[in-house]
Amino acid sequence: MCEIMENLLNESRNEGRMEGRIEAEQNMVIRLVQKGRSLTDIIDATDWSQEQILAFLQSKNIQLAQ
């Protein structure tokens, strides 16, 4: 029984880490856009695809500087 609980705790921690990493990357994208960085710079910094970045920015109503 202890092993089952330990596995559940580990799964929960891993999910929390993944959520934290995603949130950190999203915040980085927002900061880079606010600093006027290009789409290419953001792709390089995050390893997200162009489609992922544009979809995320659209979901937040944020536009890249032209």
ABEGO torsion letter per residue (X at the ends): XAAAAAAAAAAAAAAAAAAAAAAAAAAAAAAAAAAGBBAAAAAAAAGBBAAAAAAAAAAAGBBBBX
